[in-house]
Amino acid sequence: MPHDFEGPAGDTANGPTTTPRREAAVRHVARFHFHLTDLVTRHRDALDFHSLPVWAIDAALRCAYDEGVAAGVDRERSARSTPANASQEPPGTL
């Protein structure tokens, strides 16, 4: 299991809302900002707990926020480019 935590409103990281983009963003933050090779729980304190400087946590949170904003913008653009009646036949066709 890559990570087994529960987020806001019961959203689990491994649940149905997990997407390849989301997983890639999480892995990027773990590697780039925290220098972690993976997020596997090993049930050993020496392997599961890490000391992190506040500036790394700050950078990771800003990165995650920016990634969320970008995902929202992409979703909004996608919704605008897909007409509400795209699945219906064009007028005048049978």
N, C-alpha and C positions, 0 to 999 in steps of 0.2 A: 504494500500500500504506500503510494508516494507520500501522502500526508493524511493524517486522520484527525482533523480538527473540525469543529462545528462553527460556522460563521453566523452572521446575523439571521434572525428569523428561522433558525433550524436548517439553513443552507449548509450542506456538507460539501467539502471540497471534492469528494469523490462521487458526488451524486449526479443527478440528471442535468444540472446546470453546468457541469464541467465541459469545456470545449477545448479543442486543440490550441486555440489562441490563448485561452486562459491558462492552460497548463504550461505553455511555452513562456508566458509572462511570469508565472510563479517560478519556474526553473531559472529564468534569467535573473530575477531578483535574488534568488538563493545563491546562485553562482557568482554573479557580478558584485553584489553588495555585501553578501555575508561570507563569501568564499566557501560555500558548502557544495559538496559534490552531488548530494541528493537530499531528499527530505524523508527518508525512511526511518521509522521509529524502531530503535533497536533495544529498547528497554534497559539501557545501560547509561547511567548518568554521564560518564565520560564521553559517550558518543552522541547523546541526545541533547545535552545542554551546552551552550556556547556563550562565551563572553563577547559582547559586541559593543563597540563605541557608539555613543549617541549620534554622531554624524553619519555613521553607516545606516543606522535605523532611520534617521531623517531622510537620507537619500533614497533608501528603499521605499519608504512611504510615499515620497514625492513621485518616484518612478511608477509605483502601483496606481497612484491617483491619476497621473498622466495617461497611463495605459487604459484606465477605466473611462476617462474622458474621451480618448480616441475611439474606444469601442462604442461608446454612446453616439459619437458623431457618425461613425460608420453605419451604425444601425439606423440613425435618423436619415442619412443620405439614401440608404437602401430603401427605406420605407417611402421616401419621396419619389424615388425613381420607379417604383412599382405602383402602377395605377390601382386603385381600389377595385376596379372591375376587370382586371387583367385576365381573369379566368373565364370571363364571359365572352360570347361571340360578339364581334363588332356589329354595330347596327346595320340592318339591311341584309344580313347573311343568314342563310338557313342551313 
